[in-house]
Amino acid sequence: MRIALAMLLAASTSAYAQTSSNPISVPEVMPISDGLPQVTAIKVREVAEEYKIAKKMKLRPMSQSLVTTGGYYDVLNCVDAAGKPRELWFDIGMFFPGSYLAK
């Protein structure tokens, strides 16, 4: 399931990157992670990527929270097209202020 999701995201991200006029791009090759639990959090370079990934997954973000237990994570609380709640976890340790102090 994760590999299929990653392949779907990679294909749709590539098509989106070709038509988008926004200078912020989602990586062409998505990591094999689904962002559902903390252990498979999707690594991002900036917050804007989180919202683009949620959009590609056809999820509507409702709120965002910061989790600093075990690392630095953003959690997007989203709903899918059917109205079912979903959480997406993003690893923000690459850019979060102060995260270098924990290393």
GUDO-713651 format. One record per atom (N, C-alpha, C): residue in three letters; residue number from 1; atom name; y, x, z. Coordinates in Angstrom, 2 decimals, decimal comma, always signed. Example, Ala and Ser with C-alpha at 12.3 -4.5 7.8 and 13.67 -1.06 7.14 Angstrom:
BEGIN
+-----+-----+----+---------+---------+---------+
!   r !   k !  a !      yy !      xx !      zz !
+-----+-----+----+---------+---------+---------+
! ALA !   1 !  N !   -5,69 !  +13,19 !   +7,80 !
! ALA !   1 ! CA !   -4,50 !  +12,30 !   +7,80 !
! ALA !   1 !  C !   -3,30 !  +13,20 !   +7,80 !
! SER !   2 !  N !   -2,25 !  +12,85 !   +7,08 !
! SER !   2 ! CA !   -1,06 !  +13,67 !   +7,14 !
! SER !   2 !  C !   +0,03 !  +12,90 !   +7,87 !
+-----+-----+----+---------+---------+---------+
***
This chain:
BEGIN
+-----+-----+----+---------+---------+---------+
!   r !   k !  a !      yy !      xx !      zz !
+-----+-----+----+---------+---------+---------+
! MET !   1 !  N !   -1,19 !   +0,83 !   +0,00 !
! MET !   1 ! CA !   +0,00 !   +0,00 !   +0,00 !
! MET !   1 !  C !   +1,25 !   +0,87 !   +0,00 !
! ARG !   2 !  N !   +1,26 !   +1,91 !   +0,84 !
! ARG !   2 ! CA !   +2,45 !   +2,78 !   +0,91 !
! ARG !   2 !  C !   +2,69 !   +3,51 !   -0,40 !
! ILE !   3 !  N !   +1,60 !   +3,98 !   -1,02 !
! ILE !   3 ! CA !   +1,75 !   +4,72 !   -2,27 !
! ILE !   3 !  C !   +2,27 !   +3,79 !   -3,36 !
! ALA !   4 !  N !   +1,75 !   +2,57 !   -3,40 !
! ALA !   4 ! CA !   +2,22 !   +1,60 !   -4,40 !
! ALA !   4 !  C !   +3,69 !   +1,29 !   -4,17 !
! LEU !   5 !  N !   +4,10 !   +1,12 !   -2,91 !
! LEU !   5 ! CA !   +5,50 !   +0,85 !   -2,60 !
! LEU !   5 !  C !   +6,37 !   +2,03 !   -3,00 !
! ALA !   6 !  N !   +5,91 !   +3,24 !   -2,71 !
! ALA !   6 ! CA !   +6,69 !   +4,44 !   -3,07 !
! ALA !   6 !  C !   +6,83 !   +4,55 !   -4,58 !
! MET !   7 !  N !   +5,76 !   +4,24 !   -5,32 !
! MET !   7 ! CA !   +5,82 !   +4,31 !   -6,78 !
! MET !   7 !  C !   +6,78 !   +3,25 !   -7,32 !
! LEU !   8 !  N !   +6,75 !   +2,06 !   -6,74 !
! LEU !   8 ! CA !   +7,65 !   +1,00 !   -7,16 !
! LEU !   8 !  C !   +9,10 !   +1,38 !   -6,89 !
! LEU !   9 !  N !   +9,35 !   +1,93 !   -5,71 !
! LEU !   9 ! CA !  +10,71 !   +2,36 !   -5,36 !
! LEU !   9 !  C !  +11,19 !   +3,47 !   -6,28 !
! ALA !  10 !  N !  +10,31 !   +4,42 !   -6,59 !
! ALA !  10 ! CA !  +10,70 !   +5,53 !   -7,46 !
! ALA !  10 !  C !  +11,06 !   +5,02 !   -8,84 !
! ALA !  11 !  N !  +10,27 !   +4,10 !   -9,38 !
! ALA !  11 ! CA !  +10,54 !   +3,55 !  -10,71 !
! ALA !  11 !  C !  +11,84 !   +2,75 !  -10,72 !
! SER !  12 !  N !  +12,03 !   +1,90 !   -9,73 !
! SER !  12 ! CA !  +13,24 !   +1,07 !   -9,72 !
! SER !  12 !  C !  +14,47 !   +1,90 !   -9,41 !
! THR !  13 !  N !  +14,34 !   +2,93 !   -8,59 !
! THR !  13 ! CA !  +15,46 !   +3,80 !   -8,27 !
! THR !  13 !  C !  +15,93 !   +4,55 !   -9,51 !
! SER !  14 !  N !  +14,98 !   +5,03 !  -10,31 !
! SER !  14 ! CA !  +15,33 !   +5,75 !  -11,52 !
! SER !  14 !  C !  +16,09 !   +4,84 !  -12,48 !
! ALA !  15 !  N !  +15,63 !   +3,62 !  -12,66 !
! ALA !  15 ! CA !  +16,32 !   +2,68 !  -13,56 !
! ALA !  15 !  C !  +17,70 !   +2,34 !  -13,02 !
! TYR !  16 !  N !  +17,85 !   +2,17 !  -11,71 !
! TYR !  16 ! CA !  +19,13 !   +1,85 !  -11,11 !
! TYR !  16 !  C !  +20,10 !   +3,02 !  -11,27 !
! ALA !  17 !  N !  +19,62 !   +4,23 !  -11,07 !
! ALA !  17 ! CA !  +20,49 !   +5,41 !  -11,15 !
! ALA !  17 !  C !  +21,10 !   +5,55 !  -12,54 !
! GLN !  18 !  N !  +20,38 !   +5,09 !  -13,57 !
! GLN !  18 ! CA !  +20,90 !   +5,20 !  -14,93 !
! GLN !  18 !  C !  +21,99 !   +4,19 !  -15,21 !
! THR !  19 !  N !  +22,01 !   +3,05 !  -14,48 !
! THR !  19 ! CA !  +22,99 !   +2,01 !  -14,76 !
! THR !  19 !  C !  +24,11 !   +1,94 !  -13,74 !
! SER !  20 !  N !  +23,99 !   +2,66 !  -12,65 !
! SER !  20 ! CA !  +24,97 !   +2,57 !  -11,58 !
! SER !  20 !  C !  +26,19 !   +3,44 !  -11,87 !
! SER !  21 !  N !  +27,36 !   +2,90 !  -11,55 !
! SER !  21 ! CA !  +28,58 !   +3,69 !  -11,70 !
! SER !  21 !  C !  +28,99 !   +4,30 !  -10,36 !
! ASN !  22 !  N !  +28,25 !   +3,99 !   -9,31 !
! ASN !  22 ! CA !  +28,54 !   +4,50 !   -7,98 !
! ASN !  22 !  C !  +28,13 !   +5,97 !   -7,90 !
! PRO !  23 !  N !  +29,00 !   +6,86 !   -7,41 !
! PRO !  23 ! CA !  +28,67 !   +8,28 !   -7,37 !
! PRO !  23 !  C !  +27,58 !   +8,64 !   -6,36 !
! ILE !  24 !  N !  +27,28 !   +7,76 !   -5,40 !
! ILE !  24 ! CA !  +26,24 !   +8,03 !   -4,42 !
! ILE !  24 !  C !  +24,92 !   +7,60 !   -5,02 !
! SER !  25 !  N !  +23,96 !   +8,51 !   -5,09 !
! SER !  25 ! CA !  +22,69 !   +8,16 !   -5,72 !
! SER !  25 !  C !  +21,55 !   +8,26 !   -4,73 !
! VAL !  26 !  N !  +20,55 !   +7,44 !   -4,95 !
! VAL !  26 ! CA !  +19,32 !   +7,51 !   -4,17 !
! VAL !  26 !  C !  +18,46 !   +8,56 !   -4,83 !
! PRO !  27 !  N !  +17,72 !   +9,37 !   -4,06 !
! PRO !  27 ! CA !  +16,90 !  +10,42 !   -4,67 !
! PRO !  27 !  C !  +15,97 !   +9,85 !   -5,74 !
! GLU !  28 !  N !  +15,81 !  +10,57 !   -6,84 !
! GLU !  28 ! CA !  +14,95 !  +10,13 !   -7,94 !
! GLU !  28 !  C !  +13,51 !   +9,95 !   -7,49 !
! VAL !  29 !  N !  +13,02 !  +10,85 !   -6,66 !
! VAL !  29 ! CA !  +11,65 !  +10,75 !   -6,17 !
! VAL !  29 !  C !  +11,71 !  +10,37 !   -4,71 !
! MET !  30 !  N !  +11,27 !   +9,16 !   -4,41 !
! MET !  30 ! CA !  +11,30 !   +8,67 !   -3,04 !
! MET !  30 !  C !  +10,17 !   +9,31 !   -2,25 !
! PRO !  31 !  N !  +10,41 !   +9,60 !   -0,98 !
! PRO !  31 ! CA !   +9,33 !  +10,13 !   -0,16 !
! PRO !  31 !  C !   +8,26 !   +9,07 !   +0,03 !
! ILE !  32 !  N !   +7,03 !   +9,50 !   +0,30 !
! ILE !  32 ! CA !   +5,96 !   +8,54 !   +0,53 !
! ILE !  32 !  C !   +6,09 !   +8,07 !   +1,97 !
! SER !  33 !  N !   +7,00 !   +7,17 !   +2,18 !
! SER !  33 ! CA !   +7,19 !   +6,53 !   +3,47 !
! SER !  33 !  C !   +7,77 !   +5,16 !   +3,21 !
! ASP !  34 !  N !   +7,41 !   +4,23 !   +4,06 !
! ASP !  34 ! CA !   +7,84 !   +2,87 !   +3,83 !
! ASP !  34 !  C !   +8,99 !   +2,46 !   +4,73 !
! GLY !  35 !  N !   +9,34 !   +3,28 !   +5,73 !
! GLY !  35 ! CA !  +10,46 !   +2,97 !   +6,60 !
! GLY !  35 !  C !  +10,19 !   +1,83 !   +7,56 !
! LEU !  36 !  N !   +8,93 !   +1,40 !   +7,66 !
! LEU !  36 ! CA !   +8,64 !   +0,27 !   +8,55 !
! LEU !  36 !  C !   +8,58 !   +0,70 !  +10,00 !
! PRO !  37 !  N !   +7,70 !   +1,59 !  +10,43 !
! PRO !  37 ! CA !   +7,79 !   +2,08 !  +11,81 !
! PRO !  37 !  C !   +8,56 !   +3,40 !  +11,85 !
! GLN !  38 !  N !   +8,87 !   +3,82 !  +13,05 !
! GLN !  38 ! CA !   +9,63 !   +5,06 !  +13,24 !
! GLN !  38 !  C !   +8,92 !   +6,27 !  +12,63 !
! VAL !  39 !  N !   +7,59 !   +6,32 !  +12,72 !
! VAL !  39 ! CA !   +6,87 !   +7,50 !  +12,23 !
! VAL !  39 !  C !   +6,90 !   +7,64 !  +10,72 !
! THR !  40 !  N !   +7,22 !   +6,58 !   +9,99 !
! THR !  40 ! CA !   +7,33 !   +6,69 !   +8,54 !
! THR !  40 !  C !   +8,77 !   +6,44 !   +8,09 !
! ALA !  41 !  N !   +9,72 !   +6,81 !   +8,93 !
! ALA !  41 ! CA !  +11,14 !   +6,63 !   +8,61 !
! ALA !  41 !  C !  +11,48 !   +7,37 !   +7,32 !
! ILE !  42 !  N !  +12,32 !   +6,75 !   +6,52 !
! ILE !  42 ! CA !  +12,76 !   +7,34 !   +5,25 !
! ILE !  42 !  C !  +13,90 !   +8,30 !   +5,53 !
! LYS !  43 !  N !  +13,77 !   +9,53 !   +5,07 !
! LYS !  43 ! CA !  +14,83 !  +10,53 !   +5,27 !
! LYS !  43 !  C !  +15,94 !  +10,28 !   +4,27 !
! VAL !  44 !  N !  +17,16 !  +10,22 !   +4,79 !
! VAL !  44 ! CA !  +18,33 !  +10,00 !   +3,94 !
! VAL !  44 !  C !  +19,39 !  +11,05 !   +4,25 !
! ARG !  45 !  N !  +20,31 !  +11,21 !   +3,29 !
! ARG !  45 ! CA !  +21,38 !  +12,20 !   +3,44 !
! ARG !  45 !  C !  +22,69 !  +11,57 !   +3,87 !
! GLU !  46 !  N !  +22,79 !  +10,23 !   +3,77 !
! GLU !  46 ! CA !  +24,00 !   +9,52 !   +4,17 !
! GLU !  46 !  C !  +23,68 !   +8,03 !   +4,34 !
! VAL !  47 !  N !  +24,52 !   +7,35 !   +5,07 !
! VAL !  47 ! CA !  +24,28 !   +5,95 !   +5,40 !
! VAL !  47 !  C !  +24,24 !   +5,08 !   +4,14 !
! ALA !  48 !  N !  +25,04 !   +5,38 !   +3,16 !
! ALA !  48 ! CA !  +25,07 !   +4,56 !   +1,93 !
! ALA !  48 !  C !  +23,69 !   +4,48 !   +1,28 !
! GLU !  49 !  N !  +22,90 !   +5,54 !   +1,39 !
! GLU !  49 ! CA !  +21,55 !   +5,53 !   +0,83 !
! GLU !  49 !  C !  +20,69 !   +4,44 !   +1,48 !
! GLU !  50 !  N !  +20,89 !   +4,22 !   +2,76 !
! GLU !  50 ! CA !  +20,10 !   +3,22 !   +3,48 !
! GLU !  50 !  C !  +20,29 !   +1,84 !   +2,84 !
! TYR !  51 !  N !  +21,51 !   +1,50 !   +2,56 !
! TYR !  51 ! CA !  +21,81 !   +0,19 !   +2,00 !
! TYR !  51 !  C !  +21,33 !   +0,07 !   +0,56 !
! LYS !  52 !  N !  +21,39 !   +1,14 !   -0,18 !
! LYS !  52 ! CA !  +20,87 !   +1,12 !   -1,55 !
! LYS !  52 !  C !  +19,35 !   +0,93 !   -1,55 !
! ILE !  53 !  N !  +18,68 !   +1,59 !   -0,64 !
! ILE !  53 ! CA !  +17,22 !   +1,45 !   -0,56 !
! ILE !  53 !  C !  +16,86 !   +0,03 !   -0,15 !
! ALA !  54 !  N !  +17,57 !   -0,53 !   +0,82 !
! ALA !  54 ! CA !  +17,32 !   -1,91 !   +1,23 !
! ALA !  54 !  C !  +17,52 !   -2,86 !   +0,05 !
! LYS !  55 !  N !  +18,55 !   -2,63 !   -0,73 !
! LYS !  55 ! CA !  +18,82 !   -3,46 !   -1,90 !
! LYS !  55 !  C !  +17,68 !   -3,36 !   -2,91 !
! LYS !  56 !  N !  +17,20 !   -2,15 !   -3,15 !
! LYS !  56 ! CA !  +16,09 !   -1,94 !   -4,08 !
! LYS !  56 !  C !  +14,82 !   -2,62 !   -3,59 !
! MET !  57 !  N !  +14,66 !   -2,74 !   -2,28 !
! MET !  57 ! CA !  +13,49 !   -3,39 !   -1,72 !
! MET !  57 !  C !  +13,70 !   -4,91 !   -1,61 !
! LYS !  58 !  N !  +14,84 !   -5,37 !   -2,16 !
! LYS !  58 ! CA !  +15,22 !   -6,79 !   -2,14 !
! LYS !  58 !  C !  +15,31 !   -7,34 !   -0,72 !
! LEU !  59 !  N !  +15,92 !   -6,52 !   +0,16 !
! LEU !  59 ! CA !  +16,15 !   -6,92 !   +1,54 !
! LEU !  59 !  C !  +17,65 !   -7,04 !   +1,78 !
! ARG !  60 !  N !  +18,04 !   -7,98 !   +2,61 !
! ARG !  60 ! CA !  +19,45 !   -8,18 !   +2,93 !
! ARG !  60 !  C !  +19,70 !   -7,69 !   +4,35 !
! PRO !  61 !  N !  +20,45 !   -6,60 !   +4,52 !
! PRO !  61 ! CA !  +20,75 !   -6,09 !   +5,86 !
! PRO !  61 !  C !  +21,58 !   -7,09 !   +6,66 !
! MET !  62 !  N !  +21,19 !   -7,28 !   +7,91 !
! MET !  62 ! CA !  +21,90 !   -8,18 !   +8,81 !
! MET !  62 !  C !  +22,62 !   -7,39 !   +9,90 !
! SER !  63 !  N !  +22,00 !   -6,31 !  +10,38 !
! SER !  63 ! CA !  +22,61 !   -5,46 !  +11,40 !
! SER !  63 !  C !  +22,02 !   -4,07 !  +11,32 !
! GLN !  64 !  N !  +22,70 !   -3,14 !  +11,97 !
! GLN !  64 ! CA !  +22,27 !   -1,74 !  +11,97 !
! GLN !  64 !  C !  +22,37 !   -1,24 !  +13,40 !
! SER !  65 !  N !  +21,38 !   -0,44 !  +13,80 !
! SER !  65 ! CA !  +21,44 !   +0,14 !  +15,14 !
! SER !  65 !  C !  +21,01 !   +1,60 !  +15,09 !
! LEU !  66 !  N !  +21,47 !   +2,34 !  +16,07 !
! LEU !  66 ! CA !  +21,17 !   +3,75 !  +16,19 !
! LEU !  66 !  C !  +20,11 !   +3,94 !  +17,27 !
! VAL !  67 !  N !  +19,08 !   +4,72 !  +16,97 !
! VAL !  67 ! CA !  +18,04 !   +5,05 !  +17,93 !
! VAL !  67 !  C !  +18,01 !   +6,57 !  +18,06 !
! THR !  68 !  N !  +18,13 !   +7,08 !  +19,29 !
! THR !  68 ! CA !  +18,14 !   +8,53 !  +19,50 !
! THR !  68 !  C !  +16,94 !   +9,00 !  +20,31 !
! THR !  69 !  N !  +15,94 !   +8,17 !  +20,45 !
! THR !  69 ! CA !  +14,73 !   +8,54 !  +21,16 !
! THR !  69 !  C !  +13,75 !   +9,18 !  +20,18 !
! GLY !  70 !  N !  +13,39 !  +10,43 !  +20,42 !
! GLY !  70 ! CA !  +12,44 !  +11,10 !  +19,54 !
! GLY !  70 !  C !  +13,03 !  +11,59 !  +18,24 !
! GLY !  71 !  N !  +14,33 !  +11,59 !  +18,11 !
! GLY !  71 ! CA !  +15,02 !  +12,01 !  +16,90 !
! GLY !  71 !  C !  +16,27 !  +11,17 !  +16,72 !
! TYR !  72 !  N !  +16,80 !  +11,16 !  +15,51 !
! TYR !  72 ! CA !  +17,99 !  +10,37 !  +15,20 !
! TYR !  72 !  C !  +17,66 !   +9,43 !  +14,05 !
! TYR !  73 !  N !  +17,75 !   +8,14 !  +14,34 !
! TYR !  73 ! CA !  +17,33 !   +7,12 !  +13,38 !
! TYR !  73 !  C !  +18,35 !   +6,00 !  +13,30 !
! ASP !  74 !  N !  +18,52 !   +5,46 !  +12,10 !
! ASP !  74 ! CA !  +19,21 !   +4,20 !  +11,90 !
! ASP !  74 !  C !  +18,13 !   +3,17 !  +11,64 !
! VAL !  75 !  N !  +18,28 !   +2,00 !  +12,23 !
! VAL !  75 ! CA !  +17,36 !   +0,91 !  +11,99 !
! VAL !  75 !  C !  +18,16 !   -0,23 !  +11,38 !
! LEU !  76 !  N !  +17,80 !   -0,61 !  +10,17 !
! LEU !  76 ! CA !  +18,44 !   -1,76 !   +9,53 !
! LEU !  76 !  C !  +17,56 !   -2,98 !   +9,80 !
! ASN !  77 !  N !  +18,14 !   -3,98 !  +10,42 !
! ASN !  77 ! CA !  +17,46 !   -5,26 !  +10,60 !
! ASN !  77 !  C !  +17,82 !   -6,10 !   +9,40 !
! CYS !  78 !  N !  +16,81 !   -6,44 !   +8,61 !
! CYS !  78 ! CA !  +17,01 !   -7,12 !   +7,34 !
! CYS !  78 !  C !  +16,21 !   -8,41 !   +7,29 !
! VAL !  79 !  N !  +16,48 !   -9,20 !   +6,27 !
! VAL !  79 ! CA !  +15,64 !  -10,35 !   +5,94 !
! VAL !  79 !  C !  +15,26 !  -10,24 !   +4,48 !
! ASP !  80 !  N !  +14,03 !  -10,68 !   +4,17 !
! ASP !  80 ! CA !  +13,59 !  -10,66 !   +2,78 !
! ASP !  80 !  C !  +13,99 !  -11,98 !   +2,10 !
! ALA !  81 !  N !  +13,59 !  -12,15 !   +0,85 !
! ALA !  81 ! CA !  +13,98 !  -13,33 !   +0,08 !
! ALA !  81 !  C !  +13,48 !  -14,62 !   +0,71 !
! ALA !  82 !  N !  +12,37 !  -14,55 !   +1,45 !
! ALA !  82 ! CA !  +11,81 !  -15,73 !   +2,09 !
! ALA !  82 !  C !  +12,42 !  -15,98 !   +3,48 !
! GLY !  83 !  N !  +13,33 !  -15,10 !   +3,90 !
! GLY !  83 ! CA !  +13,97 !  -15,25 !   +5,20 !
! GLY !  83 !  C !  +13,20 !  -14,58 !   +6,34 !
! LYS !  84 !  N !  +12,15 !  -13,84 !   +6,00 !
! LYS !  84 ! CA !  +11,34 !  -13,16 !   +7,02 !
! LYS !  84 !  C !  +12,06 !  -11,89 !   +7,48 !
! PRO !  85 !  N !  +12,18 !  -11,69 !   +8,81 !
! PRO !  85 ! CA !  +12,86 !  -10,48 !   +9,30 !
! PRO !  85 !  C !  +12,04 !   -9,23 !   +9,04 !
! ARG !  86 !  N !  +12,73 !   -8,14 !   +8,73 !
! ARG !  86 ! CA !  +12,10 !   -6,84 !   +8,52 !
! ARG !  86 !  C !  +12,99 !   -5,77 !   +9,11 !
! GLU !  87 !  N !  +12,39 !   -4,73 !   +9,63 !
! GLU !  87 ! CA !  +13,12 !   -3,54 !  +10,10 !
! GLU !  87 !  C !  +12,85 !   -2,40 !   +9,14 !
! LEU !  88 !  N !  +13,88 !   -1,68 !   +8,78 !
! LEU !  88 ! CA !  +13,74 !   -0,46 !   +8,00 !
! LEU !  88 !  C !  +14,26 !   +0,69 !   +8,85 !
! TRP !  89 !  N !  +13,43 !   +1,72 !   +9,03 !
! TRP !  89 ! CA !  +13,80 !   +2,90 !   +9,81 !
! TRP !  89 !  C !  +14,20 !   +4,02 !   +8,86 !
! PHE !  90 !  N !  +15,31 !   +4,68 !   +9,18 !
! PHE !  90 ! CA !  +15,81 !   +5,80 !   +8,39 !
! PHE !  90 !  C !  +16,02 !   +7,00 !   +9,31 !
! ASP !  91 !  N !  +15,51 !   +8,14 !   +8,91 !
! ASP !  91 ! CA !  +15,69 !   +9,38 !   +9,65 !
! ASP !  91 !  C !  +17,04 !   +9,96 !   +9,22 !
! ILE !  92 !  N !  +17,99 !  +10,01 !  +10,16 !
! ILE !  92 ! CA !  +19,34 !  +10,49 !   +9,85 !
! ILE !  92 !  C !  +19,63 !  +11,85 !  +10,49 !
! GLY !  93 !  N !  +18,58 !  +12,52 !  +10,94 !
! GLY !  93 ! CA !  +18,74 !  +13,81 !  +11,60 !
! GLY !  93 !  C !  +19,39 !  +14,87 !  +10,73 !
! MET !  94 !  N !  +19,34 !  +14,68 !   +9,42 !
! MET !  94 ! CA !  +19,90 !  +15,65 !   +8,48 !
! MET !  94 !  C !  +21,43 !  +15,68 !   +8,55 !
! PHE !  95 !  N !  +22,06 !  +14,56 !   +8,93 !
! PHE !  95 ! CA !  +23,52 !  +14,52 !   +8,89 !
! PHE !  95 !  C !  +24,17 !  +13,96 !  +10,14 !
! PHE !  96 !  N !  +23,41 !  +13,39 !  +11,06 !
! PHE !  96 ! CA !  +24,01 !  +12,75 !  +12,23 !
! PHE !  96 !  C !  +24,72 !  +13,79 !  +13,09 !
! PRO !  97 !  N !  +25,99 !  +13,55 !  +13,47 !
! PRO !  97 ! CA !  +26,73 !  +14,50 !  +14,29 !
! PRO !  97 !  C !  +26,00 !  +14,81 !  +15,60 !
! GLY !  98 !  N !  +25,83 !  +16,07 !  +15,88 !
! GLY !  98 ! CA !  +25,18 !  +16,47 !  +17,11 !
! GLY !  98 !  C !  +23,68 !  +16,65 !  +16,99 !
! SER !  99 !  N !  +23,08 !  +16,21 !  +15,87 !
! SER !  99 ! CA !  +21,62 !  +16,31 !  +15,76 !
! SER !  99 !  C !  +21,18 !  +17,77 !  +15,70 !
! TYR ! 100 !  N !  +22,04 !  +18,67 !  +15,24 !
! TYR ! 100 ! CA !  +21,68 !  +20,07 !  +15,20 !
! TYR ! 100 !  C !  +21,53 !  +20,64 !  +16,61 !
! LEU ! 101 !  N !  +22,14 !  +20,01 !  +17,61 !
! LEU ! 101 ! CA !  +22,03 !  +20,49 !  +18,99 !
! LEU ! 101 !  C !  +20,64 !  +20,28 !  +19,56 !
! ALA ! 102 !  N !  +19,91 !  +19,30 !  +19,03 !
! ALA ! 102 ! CA !  +18,57 !  +18,98 !  +19,53 !
! ALA ! 102 !  C !  +17,52 !  +19,92 !  +18,96 !
! LYS ! 103 !  N !  +17,86 !  +20,69 !  +17,96 !
! LYS ! 103 ! CA !  +16,86 !  +21,55 !  +17,29 !
! LYS ! 103 !  C !  +16,77 !  +22,90 !  +17,95 !
+-----+-----+----+---------+---------+---------+
***
